[in-house]
Structure formats: C-alpha cells, structure tokens
Amino acid sequence: MNFVISLNHSEREGWLMLSYILKEYEKDNANALKCYDTILSFSLNDSKVLALKGMLLYEMNQFNDCLKAMDASYNIKHKTNTAYYMFKSFLALKKEPEAIEWARQGVKISFDEAKSIFAKVELGAPYEYINILISQRIEMITAQGKYFQKQGNHSEAIAILWIALEQKESWELWYLLSKSLIRLKDVRIDLDPLSAIDKAIQLNPVYTPALLEKGLLLMDQGKKVEADDVFDVILNLEPDNIAANLAKGSYFYEKYLDQVEQNKDSVPDYWARRTVEYLEKVKFLGETHKTEENSEYLFKALMILAHMQYKAKNFSQAVDMFQKAINLSPTSIIPWRMIGLIYLESGVPEEAIHRINQVLVFKPTPEMFCAQARCYLAMGETEQAFNAIEKAYEMDAQDPIVIYYRPFVLVQTSRYVESLPLLREEADRMANKKAYAFDSPFITRNEASAEHYLTHIGFAKFQLGEREKGLALMDVCLRLFPDYAPSYINKGIASFELKHYQEASILLQKGIILDSQSYRAKYYYKESCLILGDQSNLSL
C-alpha cells in the first residue's frame, strides 16, 4: 500500500497521521519513529508524542529508550499510560523493585484520570479508553500483589489483590489471593483459602497450579483422601506434572509409614511400591528437565526414597540417595545428619564424624555436639569427646540431651569427680519419674530405671578409691540387668584394673556382644587377651 503525503516541517497532525500509516499499514517502525522525532524537533515538550514514541520503542523491545521517552513524557504530564509503560519496561529489564514503584504511581493516577475521561465521554472522547485504563490498572495492581507475595509480605499482597478483585474477577487473582491466604492465617477477610481456590478452579477448571494448591491444602487439613483425588485430576490432565507426582508419592509414603507402625513384623509392600512408583517418576522428570524448581522436587523425592532405604536397613542405598540429595543442595542439614547417623549405627565412626562436623559448620546445636562426642568416644579420642560435650554444655547447659549424656562422657573420659554428682542427680530424677524427655536418633536413653545408674555410679566410686562400694553397686546392676551392656563393660574394666584378667575378658566379651561400638570394651578386652596369651578372639 503506497501513500503520498505532502507535509510542511511543522505540521504536527500530518506527521502523526504519517506515523500511524507507517506503523499500522507499512509496518515500518523505523520511519514512524522518525516522524515522532520530527515533531519533537519543533515541539520538544509534547507529552503525547513522547508517550507514543515510548510505546513504539517498547513494541520494538528497546526498553531503555522507551524509559527515556516515557520519563520525559511523565515529567510533563502524569498519565497512567505513561506510568504503565515505565512499569512494563522495568519488568522487561528484570528490575522488579523499580517496576513495582511505577505500578504504584500508575494506580494512583488512574483514579483521577478515569474521572476525567468519563467527564469527556459526553463530548466525544473514546469510551474504549476506559476499558484500557481499567485493564492497565488491574495489571499493575496484580503485579504489586505478586511482588509482595514473593517478598513474603502476604498481608500487603492480600490487600492489593482484594482491590483488584473488586474491579474485575479473574481466576488468576483468586489463585494468587488463595496462596497468600494459606500462608497468612490471621486475616480480616471473610473468606477461607479453600473457597478462594475453588473460585479460581470454577473459572479455570484445568489450571493445574490451583488444583495442586487445593490438594496440598487438603493434605494439611488432614483430608488426605480428598487431596489424593485432586492429585489424580492433575495427573489426568498432565501425567508429567512433577509436583503432583511428588504429592502422590508423599501421600503413599505416609500410608507406608502408618502400615509400618501398625505391622512392625511385616513390610507393607503395596504402599512401598506405590511410593517408589511415583517418586521414581519425579526422579526421571527432575533429572531430564533440569530447572531450579524441579531440583527442589527431586531433592524431596530423593529424601523420601533415602529414608525408605534407611528404614529397610539398606544402608548403602540410603547413603547413595542422601548423597545425591546433598549434590542438589549442599547446605541442607538433614542428609548430612542421616549419613552421619548411618555410619555411626554401622560402626564406622571415622566416616560419621566427617558428616557430623559438616552439620556443625552449617548449624551448631547441643545435640550435634553430643553426637560428635559419641563419635570420638567410639574412636577412642577421649579428649576430643570431652571438648565436644563441653561445647554442648556451654551452648545450653539445660538441654535435656546434654543433661542426660554429659555424665556418661565425663565417666568415659576419666572425669569421675565431676560425673558422680551428675549421675546421682539423673538417677534421682529417674526414681521420681522426672527425667527429662528428648528425641534424638544420635543419643538414646538406654536406662529404663534409676537402678541402671548403679553401674555408672559404682564405676565412678571405684575409680575414686571406694573400690568395695563401687564393685558392690556394679554387681547389683549386673544381677538386675543382664542385658545392659554398661554393666559388663564397667565391671570388666574394674576387673582388668584389679588384674583379674580372665574375669575381665569374659565380662568384656559379653559387653561387646551387647554394644559392638564400645571402644573402651574392645580396648580392654584386647589387652586382657594379650596378657592371657589368648589371641584367638582378638578380632571380636
């Protein structure tokens, strides 16, 4: 299509008409820009032309130039459209804070601008521009809501999104609102998160993120069967939805754990198979479609699979899975903890200590210092064990794990004077049913009654010179608790020091059978055998 237009240099409307023809019919944006520049050469402060130039530059993806033109236009006359394109350009340049600030400006302007346009409608102003203005306003409000949501400021996000919904209902707004409602329980809106999600789903039944949010919310509310039905809907729509596959796997894993708890002698194969089926799909999707979000799903799947292997005593497979999880998230504490625990339970404290030390780098806690002390004791590094337990004590002397475990470390590191009153205190608490409760896979309470402490108190007394009293207390515990390893180990070491080597070897051998990780028992047993000239059992 060819046009011939004769223009004087300063004919503004003619140049505008030409720019329109070039842009809309000829698709010649470069020459359309020249038309705007011609007008600006004789009308430098023409805010409308500056804005039109900025819009064209935005369409041409020249965002920095768009910002310059729009900023010049805005300084002359504040208009929503100008602020809107500033907002869009900053978004395109990935400068979100600046974009949101312009969104705020645009929303503020649009109130008065809309009134002005409504007033001009009767005089022939284009009514369609009202819809454009409303659309731009909602887009800028929504962007603010998303921004606040990303920043974790959900109360502000809810307030903003609610304003947008009052102007125009959409599934996206309901979905965004539901996400903030879930994460911020105490809000003054007469609407629960599930209702908001349902409104989003009603408007867009195939929007899987909303369906997923609903399923996860139902899981949190304990409505697991309903949640599972929602996950099935998602997988019917998108079989390769990694989040839904993870949710299904997690659902079956909970079933698996429930069945393990109820049937301790039999492994619930069905639930285990279903768990693995979905989580292996997550693994495949996470490894073949590598994104930051998929890595998070893959990490969670690996952690569940690793815990399943751990519970099944398949330690090498569990370590492999936990290590893969570490490769995805090197600073995550739990996989490091679990590998340390597995090596400790497997009698390899030299490997366990490296993982426990790594956890202490990320997050030092009294529990992990106690675990460190346990490793050092198993390795025969008594001074290192003492230093570790004292760090735990310095960090929190009232921690129940520290109160429980510190006396035993003190005994095994020859601090008998310090340990004796602490052992008595703990025995008294046990007798009065006031012993501190704690839950740790690294440190477990092996003493079921106050009488179990007799062997430890007796051993401390023996070492402090009260040999007859000490031996008597150890003998009482030995008779009362024939399956309690410390009874044999403490009496065995005492017998060794009394040079009763034959008795020592018998007692220590039984102690090792009951506690294969006791470095003290192994050391004194070996010494007893060497003195007796019996080398046949040195490898025990």
Stockholm file with secondary structure:
# STOCKHOLM 1.0

chainA/1-540         MNFVISLNHSEREGWLMLSYILKEYEKDNANALKCYDTILSFSLNDSKVLALKGMLLYEMNQFNDCLKAMDASYNIKHKTNTAYYMFKSFLALKKEPEAIEWARQGVKISFDEAKSIFAKVELGAPYEYINILISQRIEMITAQGKYFQKQGNHSEAIAILWIALEQKESWELWYLLSKSLIRLKDVRIDLDPLSAIDKAIQLNPVYTPALLEKGLLLMDQGKKVEADDVFDVILNLEPDNIAANLAKGSYFYEKYLDQVEQNKDSVPDYWARRTVEYLEKVKFLGETHKTEENSEYLFKALMILAHMQYKAKNFSQAVDMFQKAINLSPTSIIPWRMIGLIYLESGVPEEAIHRINQVLVFKPTPEMFCAQARCYLAMGETEQAFNAIEKAYEMDAQDPIVIYYRPFVLVQTSRYVESLPLLREEADRMANKKAYAFDSPFITRNEASAEHYLTHIGFAKFQLGEREKGLALMDVCLRLFPDYAPSYINKGIASFELKHYQEASILLQKGIILDSQSYRAKYYYKESCLILGDQSNLSL
#=GR chainA/1-540 SS CCCCCCCCTTCHHHHHHHHHHHHHTSCCHHHHHHHHHHHHHHCTTCHHHHHHHHHHHHHTTCHHHHHHHHHHHHHHSCCHHHHHHHHHHHHHTTCHHHHHHHHHHHHHHHHHHHHHHHHHHTTTCCTHHHHHHHHHHHHHHHHHHHHHHHTTCHHHHHHHHHHHHHHCCCHHHHHHHHHHHHHCCCCSSSCCHHHHHHHHHHHCTTCHHHHHHHHHHHHHTTCHHHHHHHHHHHHHHCTTCHHHHHHHHHHHHHHHHHHHHHCTTSCCHHHHHHHHHHHHHHHHHHHHSCCHHHHHHHHHHHHHHHHHHHHTTCHHHHHHHHHHHHHHCTTCHHHHHHHHHHHHHTTCHHHHHHHHHHHHHHCCCHHHHHHHHHHHHHHTCHHHHHHHHHHHHHHCTTCHHHHHHHHHHHHHTTCHHHHHHHHHHHHHHHHTTCCCCCCCSSSCCCCCSGGGGHHHHHHHHHHTTCHHHHHHHHHHHHHHCTTCHHHHHHHHHHHHHTTCHHHHHHHHHHHHHHCTTCHHHHHHHHHHHHHHTCCTTTTC
#=GC SS_cons         CCCCCCCCTTCHHHHHHHHHHHHHTSCCHHHHHHHHHHHHHHCTTCHHHHHHHHHHHHHTTCHHHHHHHHHHHHHHSCCHHHHHHHHHHHHHTTCHHHHHHHHHHHHHHHHHHHHHHHHHHTTTCCTHHHHHHHHHHHHHHHHHHHHHHHTTCHHHHHHHHHHHHHHCCCHHHHHHHHHHHHHCCCCSSSCCHHHHHHHHHHHCTTCHHHHHHHHHHHHHTTCHHHHHHHHHHHHHHCTTCHHHHHHHHHHHHHHHHHHHHHCTTSCCHHHHHHHHHHHHHHHHHHHHSCCHHHHHHHHHHHHHHHHHHHHTTCHHHHHHHHHHHHHHCTTCHHHHHHHHHHHHHTTCHHHHHHHHHHHHHHCCCHHHHHHHHHHHHHHTCHHHHHHHHHHHHHHCTTCHHHHHHHHHHHHHTTCHHHHHHHHHHHHHHHHTTCCCCCCCSSSCCCCCSGGGGHHHHHHHHHHTTCHHHHHHHHHHHHHHCTTCHHHHHHHHHHHHHTTCHHHHHHHHHHHHHHCTTCHHHHHHHHHHHHHHTCCTTTTC
//
